[in-house]
Amino acid sequence: QVQLVESGGGLVQPGGSLRLSCAVSEYVSRIYTLGWYRQAPGKERELVASVDSHGNKNYGDFVKGRFNISKDTSKRTVDLQMNSLEIEDTAVYYCNASLPSAEYWGQGTQVTVSS
């Protein structure tokens, strides 16, 4: 069982930045892929960013170079640095861990971009 705890969400103005962090209960090197997803009201959950065990990163098309995902093996965390935030980025952001046999989710953290 992998436990994921997100932190760092909040209210930010358009153009601002936030850094989300996800604490992972297992050694991140054992996890195939770590990622961040988001879900806005009335919309499906979508991939924001992911990083696999080799360090390869993948981003949703809407990111357009604004976000960066990073993992810290020693701290057992995976962070999402979000810059140039837009109102459309408002959503609940979820941390995800994928292993060959299972998938795990955090409880989510709210990000609200508003003036």
PyMOL commands that set and color helices and strands:
alter all, ss='L'
color gray80, all
select helices_A, chain A and resi 28-30+61-63+87-89
alter helices_A, ss='H'
color red, helices_A
select strands_A, chain A and resi 4-7+10-12+18-24+33-39+46-52+57-59+67-72+77-82+91-98+103-105+109-113
alter strands_A, ss='S'
color yellow, strands_A
deselect
rebuild
show_as cartoon
